[in-house]
Amino acid sequence: MLAAIAQPQHPWIESNLHSAIYNLADENIRYLYNNWVPGLAKEQDRDRVIRGRLAIESHLAEKFSVVLETGSDLQKKQLLAALTEFPLRRGDIYNLDADLSKPAPLIYSRIGNDIEQIVFFGTSAERFARALAPLLESTDRDTRKLAQEAALLVREAPFPAVNKLAGDRGASIQTITQRLDSSPDAAEVAKAYHPPAPKGAARAAVTAAQRRELKLDRPYFNAHIEPILHAKGKDGYACADCHATHTLFNATWSTMGNVIDLAHPEDSLVLRKPISSSETEGVVGAVKLAHGGGQRWTKDSAEYQTILKWIEGAKQQ
């Protein structure tokens, strides 16, 4: 495929090549690292899965880097376009009035439950960054723009266990960061490149032990909260349906502590998520909270108010 994009192709073939390259590099890592890997019982198995995925990334990063370092101008542009302009990731793909022949806005759409764009970790990110950095200063405007958007492949990603095993992010990534931050025409990319500070970062972290000690009324949960979580919405799905395989929150009593903030009840994810839309789901650098299942209810709804009262201390009579 990489050899094929070095030559002019029929538009249909070019599109298929782009899609194939993108699909090889894109993985649903948020579900992989946040749900499936933690579900493995043994630490050695969790490490093995992570290392397996990192090995694939290393292989891809090396092949892509060789093209960016030694390929023709056409091949470089085709590869960068394949990695950054996948049609189904366009933020306006569901807008019937959008002109899809024009450049896409720097917003990405989810594909199914895949909300994370391509990203390389550790030494793979460093290898790709080393090949990409010179293209950020290309005299060709199109090449420079594509390289700026491809820089998002080496952005910081919040997966501590993966970052630990992946190796250090080196000097080439620092170069990428500096060039994005100092280039006026890369301002939008730079904004997405830097992850936003988490909401309430100054607050003390809630430990697992504290979560287990939450003083919430179990009978009230059984009588009033659980039915809300199992009630089907207009789309035919309930919270419990979509979250059944999630590690953080699966709509059961045992995981409620992970999505509740007793000190600041209305900051609880179990309240904030269902009133959020899926508008910014998967948007790199998004500040606005998103909910993959879309908005389920509003702040003045019976569901919201019932859950809020429970977090504030309501008990079953």
TORTORLO-471926 format. One record per residue: x, y, z of N, C-alpha, C, O in turn; residue in three letters. Coordinates in steps of 0.05 Angstrom, whole numbers, plus 5000, padded with zeros to 4 digits. Layout:
BEGIN
XYZXYZXYZXYZALA/...
This chain:
BEGIN
501649765000500050005000501750255000501250444986MET/503850255016505650485017507050524990507550754982LEU/507650304977508950334950506950434930507650594912ALA/504450354933502350434914501750734915501150854894ALA/501950854939501251144941503551314930503251564929ILE/505751194922507951344910507351404881508751564868ALA/505251284870504551324842501751434840500051384857GLN/501251604819498451704815496551474812497151274798PRO/494251494824492251274823489551384815489051624818GLN/487751214806485051284801483851384828484551264849HIS/482151584828481051684854479851474872480151484896PRO/478551274860477351054876479550894890479350824914TRP/481650834875483850674886485250834907485950724928ILE/485651094901487051264921485451274947486651264969GLU/482851304945481151314969481351054985481451055009SER/481250824971481450564984484150534997484350415019ASN/486250624985488950604997489150775022490250685042LEU/488051015021487951185045486451045068487351045090HIS/484150935061482550805082483950565094483850525118SER/485350415077486750175087489050255105489350125126ALA/490550455098492750545115491750645141492850585162ILE/489550805140488450915165487450695183488050695207TYR/486050505171484950285188487050115200486650005222ASN/489350075187491549925199492650065223493449935243LEU/492750325222493950485244492050555266492850595289ALA/489450555260487550645280486550405297485850195286ASP/486550435323485550235341483850365362484350595370GLU/481850225371480050325392481450315419480650155436ASN/483550475421485350445445483950535471484750435492ILE/481950715469480750795494479150565507479350525531ARG/477750415490476450175501478549955508478249825529TYR/480549925491482549725497483949775523484149585540LEU/484850015528486450075552484750145577485750105599TYR/482350235572480750315595478750095604477850095627ASN/478149905586476049715593477049425590476849265608ASN/478149355566478849075561481348995576481348775588TRP/483449155575485849085589485449065620486248865632VAL/484149265632483649245661481949005669482048915692PRO/480448895650478748665655480348405658479248205667GLY/482848405650484548165653485448145682486148345694LEU/485347905692485747865721488747885729489347985751ALA/490547805711493347795719494948035707494548105684LYS/496648145723498248375714499948305690500248465672GLU/501148055690502847985668501247965641502348005620GLN/498747885644497047875620496448155610496348215586ASP/495948345629495348615621497748735607497548865586ARG/500148695618502648795606503048665579503948805560ASP/502448415576502848275551501148395529502048425506ARG/498648455535496848565515497848845507497948915483VAL/498649005526499549275520502049265503502349405483ILE/503949085510506449065495505848965467507249035448ARG/503848795464503148695437502148925419502948945396GLY/500449095431499549325415501849515409501949625387ARG/503549565428505849745424507749635403508949795388LEU/507949375401509649255380508549315352510049365333ALA/505949305349504649365324505149665317505849725294ILE/504849835337505350125333508250175324508650335306GLU/510050035337512950075330513449995301514950135287SER/512249775292512549685264511449895245512649955225HIS/509049995251507750195234509350455234509750575213LEU/510150545258511650795260514150795243514950985230ALA/515550565243518050545228517450555198518850695183GLU/515450415189514750415160513950695151514750795130LYS/512250825167511251095160513651295160513851465143PHE/515451265179517651445182519551425158520551625148SER/519951185148521751155125520551295101522051415085VAL/517951275097516651425075517051725078517751855059VAL/516651825102516952115107519752215103520252445097LEU/521652035107524552115105525652075077527352225068GLU/524651865063525951795037523951795013524851774991THR/521351825018519451804997519352054979520552264986GLY/517952034957517552264940515652454953514252384972SER/515452694942513552894953510752784952509152824971ASP/510052654930507352544927506852334948504752334960LEU/508752154952508351944971508052045000506451955015GLN/509652255007509452375033506652495037505452455058LYS/505752655018503152785020500852575022499052605038LYS/501052365006499052165006498952025034496751965044GLN/501251965045501251835071500152015093498551925109LEU/501052265093500052455113497052495111495552515131LEU/496052505086493152535082491652285092489552315103ALA/492752055087491551805096491251795126489351695137ALA/493251895140493351885169491652105183490952085206LEU/491052315168489752545180487052615168485552775180THR/486352515145483952605131482052375125480852375103GLU/481752185143479951965139477052075138476152205158PHE/475552035116472952165113471052125136469652315144PRO/470851885147468951835168469651975195468051975213LEU/472052085197472952225220472352525218472752675238ARG/471452615195470852905192468752995212466752865216ARG/469153225224467253335243464653405230462553435244GLY/464553445204462053535190460853305173459253355156ASP/461753055178460952835161457952795162456752705142ILE/456652865185453752815187452153065181449753075184TYR/453553275172452153525164451453505134453253505117ASN/448953485128448153435100448853675082448953645058LEU/449353905094449954145078452954185075453854375061ASP/454554015088457454055087458553985059457553805045ALA/460554135051461954075025464353905032466454005040ASP/464153645027466253455035468553465016470553325020LEU/468353624995470653654976472653864987474853884977SER/471854015007473554215019474954105044474053905055LYS/477154235052478554145076476754115100474954285104PRO/477253915116475553865140476354045163478754115165ALA/474454115180475154265204476654085223476553835220PRO/478154195241479854035260478153925282478553985306LEU/476153775275474353635294473953355283473753315259ILE/473853155301473652885292471052765301470052825323TYR/469952575286467452435293468252155303470152035294SER/466652045321467051775330466151585308464551655291ARG/467251345308466451125291465550905309467150775322ILE/462950855310461850665329462550755357461750985364GLY/463850595372464750675399467650755400468850785422ASN/468850785376471650865375471851165374471151295355ASP/472851285396472951575399475751685400476051935403ILE/477751515397480551615399481851595371481751385359GLU/483051805362484451805337487151665340487951595362GLN/488451625317491051485317492951635336493151875336ILE/494451485352496451605369498751405373498251165377VAL/501251495372503551335378504551395406504351625415PHE/505651195419506651235446509651195447510851055431PHE/510851325467513651275474515651285451515751485436GLY/517151075448519251065427518151075399519451175381THR/515750965395514450975368513751265362514051355339SER/512751415382512051695378514651855371514652025354ALA/516751795385519251925381520351875353521352055339GLU/520151625344521051555317519451705296520651815277ARG/516851705299515151845279515652145280515752275259PHE/516052255304516552545307519152625293519352835281ALA/521152455295523752515283523552535253524852705240ARG/521852375241521452385212519552615204519852725182ALA/517752675221515752885215516753165218515953345204LEU/518553205238519353475245520353645222519553875220ALA/522053545204522953715181520653805163520954025151PRO/518553655162516353725144514653955155513254085140LEU/514954005181513554235192514754505182513454715185LEU/517154485171518354725160518654715129520154855117GLU/517054545117517054515088516254775075514554925086SER/517454835052516655075037514055035022512855225012THR/513154785020510654715007508454745028508354605047ASP/506554925023504454985042502754745049502154695072ARG/502054585028500354345033501754135050500554015068ASP/504254095044505853905060506053995088505853835107THR/506554255092506854365119504154335135504254265159ARG/501954385122499354365136498754075143497854015165LYS/499253895125498853605131500653515154499853355171LEU/503153615154504953535175504053645202504353505222ALA/502953885202501953995227499753825238499653765262GLN/497853745221495653575231496653295239495553175258GLU/498653195225499752935232501252935259501652725271ALA/501953175268503353205294501553105317502553025338ALA/498953105312497053005333497452705338496552605359LEU/498852565321499452285325501452235348501752015358LEU/502852455355504852425377503952585402505652645419VAL/501452665403500452815426500652645451500852405450ARG/500452785474500352635499497652505501495552625495GLU/497652255510495152105514495052005542496951895552ALA/492752035556492551975585492151675591490051595601PRO/494151515585494151225591496651155606498551065593PHE/496751205632499251165648500550895644503050885642PRO/499050685645500250415643501650375616503650245614ALA/500450495595501550465568504150645566506150555556VAL/503950885576506251065575508650945590510850985582ASN/508050815612510150695628511750485612514150465614LYS/510250315597511550105582512650195555514350055544LEU/511650415545512250495518515050625515516250635494ALA/516150725537518750855536518551155535516351265534GLY/520751295536520851585539520051725513520551625491ASP/518851945516518252135494520652325492521252465511ARG/522052315470524652445469524752725457522752865456GLY/527152795447527653065438526053145413525353375409ALA/525552945396524053015371521253095377520153275363SER/520052985397517353065405517453345416515553505412ILE/519553415431519853685441520053885418518954105419GLN/521453795397521753965373519054015360518354235352THR/517553795357514753825346513154025362511854195351ILE/513253995389511654165407512454455403510754625401THR/515054515403516054785400515254905374514455145372GLN/515354755352514654865326511654915323510855105310ARG/510054745335507154795334506455045350504955205341LEU/507655065374507055295391508055555380506955765386ASP/510055545363511255795352510255865324511056065313SER/508455705313507455745286504655855287502855715295SER/504256105279501556225279499456055263497156035271PRO/500455945241498555795224497955515235496355365223ASP/499155445258498655185270497155215297497155035313ALA/495955455301494755515327492555315335492455225358ALA/490855245316488655055322489754775328488754645346GLU/491754695313493054435319494354435346494054245361VAL/495754655352497154675378495154655401495754535422ALA/492854775397490854775418489854495423489454415446LYS/489554335402488654055405490953875415490453675427ALA/493353955408495753795415496153775445497053565455TYR/495553995459496053995488493453915503491454045500HIS/493553705518491153615532490353815553492053935567PRO/487653875556486754065576487153955604487153715608PRO/487454145623487554055651484953945659482854055652ALA/484953715673482353605682480853785700481953935716PRO/478153775697476453945714476853875743476953635751LYS/477254075760477554025788480253905795480453755814GLY/482353965779484953835783486053905810487753755821ALA/485254135821486454215847485254065870486254085893ALA/483053925866481753785888483353535894484653415877ARG/483153445919484453205927483252965913480852945909ALA/485052785905484052545891482552365910483252335934ALA/480452235900478952045916480151765912480251675889VAL/481151645933482451385931480351165928477951205934THR/481350925920479550695918478350625945476050555946ALA/479950655966478950595993476650786001474750696013ALA/477051035994474951236000472351175985470151205995GLN/472751085960470351015944468750785957466350785957ARG/470250595967468950365980467450446005465650306014ARG/468250676017466950756042464850966038463951096057GLU/463850996013461851196008459351146025458350916026LEU/458451346038456151316056453551386040452351596044LYS/452851206023450451246007448451026014449250796022LEU/445951086011443850896020443350685999442350745977ASP/444050436005443650215986440750165980440050125956ARG/438950165999436050115993434950335974433350275956PRO/435850585977434950795960435950745931434550785912TYR/438450655929439550585903437850375890437050395867PHE/437350155905435749935893432950025885431949935864ASN/431750195901428950275895428650485874426750485859ALA/430550675873430250905855432350955834431751035812HIS/434850895841437050945821437350725801437550775777ILE/437350475810437650255792435550245770436250195747GLU/432950305776430950305755431550525734431050485710PRO/432650745742433350965723435550855704435450905680ILE/437550725715439750625699438950405680440350345660LEU/436750275686435750055669433450135651432549975635HIS/432550375653430350475636431350535608433350675605ALA/430050435588430850485560430050765551427850855556LYS/431950895537431451155526430051145499429250925490GLY/429851375485428551385459429951215438428751125419LYS/432651175442434151015423433950715428435150555414ASP/432450635449432050355455434150235473434049995479GLY/435950405483438050305500437950435528437050665531TYR/438750285548438950385575441850425582443650315569ALA/442450585603445150625612446450355617448750305610CYS/444950175630446049915638446749745613448549575614ALA/445449795591446049645566448749715555450449545550ASP/449149975552451650065539454050045558456350015549CYS/453650065584455850065603456349785615458049755633HIS/454949585605455149315617458049205618458749065637ALA/459649275598462349165597464449365606466849315603THR/463649595616465549805624466649745651465349635669HIS/469249805655470549765680469949985700469449935724THR/470150235691469750465709466950475720466550515744LEU/464950435703462150455712460550265695460350295670PHE/459250065708457549885693454749885703453249685701ASN/453950105716451150155725450449965748448049905752ALA/452349875763451849715787452749865812454250055810THR/451749765835452349895860455449905864456450105874TRP/456849685857459649665862461349875848463649925856SER/460349985826461950185811460850465814461950655802THR/458850505829457650775832459750975844459851205837MET/461350875862463351045875465351175856466551375862GLY/465651045833467551155813466451395798468051545786ASN/463851445800462651665784461151855802459452005793VAL/461851855828460452025847462552205861464652115869ILE/461852455865463452645880461752745903460152925900ASP/462252635927460652705950461052995958459153125968LEU/463453095955464053365964462753565945461953785954ALA/462453495920461253675900459253515883459953435861HIS/456953455894455053265881454553315852454453125836PRO/454153565844453453625816455853595797455453615773GLU/458253545808460553485792460853185787462653105774ASP/459053035798459152745795458752665766456952775753SER/460352485755460152405727457452275722456452295700LEU/456352145742453752015737451552215732449452145722VAL/452052465740450152685734451052845709449352915693LEU/453652895707454553065685454452925658453753055638ARG/455152675657455152535631452452515618452252585594LYS/450352425632447752395619446552655609444752645592PRO/447352885619446253135609448053255587447453475577ILE/450153115579451953205558451353065531450352845531SER/451953205510451453085483453952945474456052945488SER/453852805452456152675440457752855421459452765407SER/457053115422458153305403461153315402462353315381GLU/462453305426465353325427466653055433469053045439THR/465152835430466252565436468552515416468052525391GLU/470952455426473152395408474552635397476352605381GLY/473752875404475053115394477653165410477653195434VAL/479953155396482453195409482553465422482053675410VAL/483153475448483453725463480853845471480854075480GLY/478653705468476053825475475853885504476753725521ALA/474754115511474354195539471554115548471154045571VAL/469654135530466854075537466453775541467353615524LYS/465253695563464753415569462853295548460953425540LEU/463453055540461752915521460752645533461952535551ALA/458552555522457452295530456952135505455352215488HIS/458351905502458051745478455251665471454551635448GLY/453551635492450751555487448951785482446551755479GLY/450152025481448452265476446952345501447252225522GLY/445452565500444052675523441752485530440052415513GLN/441652405555439552225564437252365579434952285577ARG/437952575593435952745607437053015612439353075605TRP/435553195625436353465631436653505661435853335676THR/437753735669438153785697435553815712435453765737LYS/433453895699430853925713429153675711426753685718ASP/430353455701428753215698428553065724430053115743SER/426652885726426252725750428652545754429452495777ALA/429852445733432152265735434552405748435652305767GLU/435152645738437352795749436952865778438652825795TYR/434552965784433953055811433952825831434752855854GLN/433052595822432952355840435852265847436452205870THR/437552255827440352175832441752375849443252305867ILE/441252635844442552845859441752825889443452845906LEU/439152785894438252765922439552535936440152555960LYS/439952315921441252075933444152135941445052065962TRP/445552275923448352335928448452535952450352525967ILE/446452705954446452895976445552776002445552906023GLU/444752516002444252386027441452266031440752176052GLY/439752276010437052166012437151876020438851726010ALA/435251796036435051516045432351406040430351546040LYS/432251136035429651006031428150996057429150906078GLN/425651076057424051076081422550806084421150766104GLN/
